[in-house]
């Protein structure tokens, strides 16, 4: 038998579960979109504090979204394709986008437009020389081109 305190928690959770069922147990695109909308709204309402219970709700809903997405064929295919992209190519694409560069904008670092195109398409790989020149030009660590996460490293 539950004590009064535990009964209060169980009853509150049961009430919450009934109200939030379609957001926590996403079954279709409509529920998915509604959950994304709710998360967005909660993020504007929630305080930037671990003590705000809305942040806990956001985590629960984000988990439901992640679970739903993991079961969708298109999302699964996207994640498989994203995992297969060379981190050097991915970094290069991002740098090109950030600096509004086309394939001809990397002549000094890589060479001809056709070579840049072949690297971007995965037909050729970046060489150590390319990476050294690109790192110098963009002021980034060469590790960026190997997919190394530098955000939590000790200095």
C-alpha positions in Angstrom: 0.0 0.0 0.0 1.4 3.4 -0.9 1.9 6.0 1.7 0.1 9.3 1.4 3.2 11.0 -0.1 3.7 8.3 -2.7 0.0 8.2 -3.5 0.1 11.9 -4.2 3.1 11.4 -6.6 1.4 8.4 -8.3 -1.9 10.3 -8.7 -0.1 13.4 -10.1 1.8 11.3 -12.5 -1.3 9.5 -13.6 -3.0 12.8 -14.3 0.0 14.1 -16.2 0.3 10.9 -18.2 -3.3 11.1 -19.3 -2.9 14.8 -20.4 0.5 14.3 -22.1 0.0 10.8 -23.6 0.0 11.9 -27.3 3.1 13.9 -26.7 5.0 11.2 -24.9 3.8 8.3 -27.0 4.1 9.8 -30.5 2.3 7.6 -33.1 2.1 9.7 -36.2 3.4 12.9 -38.0 0.7 15.0 -36.4 1.6 14.0 -32.9 5.3 14.5 -33.8 4.7 18.0 -35.1 2.6 18.9 -32.0 5.3 17.6 -29.7 7.9 19.7 -31.6 5.7 22.7 -31.3 5.2 22.1 -27.6 8.9 21.8 -27.0 9.5 25.0 -28.8 6.9 26.8 -26.7 8.2 25.3 -23.5 11.8 26.4 -24.4 10.6 30.0 -24.6 8.8 29.7 -21.2 11.4 27.7 -19.3 13.9 29.5 -17.1 17.6 28.8 -17.7 17.7 26.8 -14.4 18.0 23.2 -13.4 15.3 23.9 -10.9 12.6 24.8 -13.5 10.4 21.7 -13.9 9.7 22.7 -17.5 13.3 21.7 -18.3 12.5 18.2 -17.1 9.4 18.1 -19.3 11.5 19.3 -22.3 13.9 16.4 -21.7 11.0 13.9 -21.5 9.5 15.2 -24.7 12.8 15.3 -26.5 13.3 11.7 -25.6 9.9 10.9 -27.1 10.8 12.8 -30.3 14.1 10.9 -30.5 12.4 7.6 -30.1 9.8 8.4 -32.8 12.5 9.6 -35.2 14.6 6.5 -34.7 11.7 4.4 -36.0 11.1 6.5 -39.1 12.6 5.1 -42.3 13.6 8.4 -43.7 15.3 9.5 -40.4 17.1 6.1 -40.1 18.3 6.5 -43.7 19.4 10.1 -43.0 21.4 9.0 -39.9 23.1 6.2 -41.8 24.1 8.5 -44.6 25.3 11.2 -42.1 27.4 8.6 -40.3 29.0 7.6 -43.6 30.2 11.1 -44.5 33.9 11.6 -44.2 34.5 14.1 -41.3 37.1 16.0 -43.4 34.6 16.5 -46.2 31.9 17.5 -43.8 34.2 20.1 -42.2 35.3 21.3 -45.6 31.6 21.7 -46.7 30.8 23.7 -43.5 33.8 26.0 -43.9 32.9 26.6 -47.6 29.4 27.5 -46.6 30.5 29.7 -43.7 32.9 31.6 -46.0 30.6 31.6 -49.0 33.1 29.7 -51.1 32.6 27.7 -54.3 34.8 25.0 -55.6 37.0 27.5 -57.3 37.7 29.3 -54.0 40.0 26.7 -52.8 42.6 26.7 -55.6 45.5 27.8 -53.2 44.7 25.1 -50.7 43.6 22.1 -52.8 44.0 22.9 -56.5 41.7 22.7 -59.4 37.9 22.9 -59.2 37.7 19.3 -60.5 39.9 18.1 -57.6 37.8 20.0 -55.1 34.7 18.5 -56.6 36.1 15.0 -56.4 37.0 15.5 -52.7 33.5 16.8 -52.0 31.9 13.8 -53.7 34.1 11.3 -51.9 36.1 10.2 -55.0 39.3 11.6 -53.6 40.5 12.3 -50.1 42.1 15.3 -48.5 45.8 15.0 -48.1 47.9 16.1 -45.2 49.1 19.0 -47.3 45.5 20.0 -48.1 44.6 19.8 -44.4 47.6 21.9 -43.3 46.8 24.6 -45.8 43.0 24.6 -45.0 43.8 24.8 -41.3 46.0 27.8 -41.8 43.5 29.6 -44.0 40.5 29.1 -41.8 42.3 29.2 -38.5 41.1 25.8 -37.3 42.9 22.9 -35.9 43.8 20.1 -38.3 41.8 17.8 -35.9 38.6 19.3 -37.2 39.2 17.4 -40.5 39.4 14.1 -38.6 36.2 14.6 -36.7 37.8 15.1 -33.4 35.6 17.0 -30.9 37.7 19.7 -29.3 35.0 21.3 -27.2 35.7 19.5 -23.9 39.4 19.1 -24.2 41.8 20.4 -21.4 44.1 23.1 -22.5 
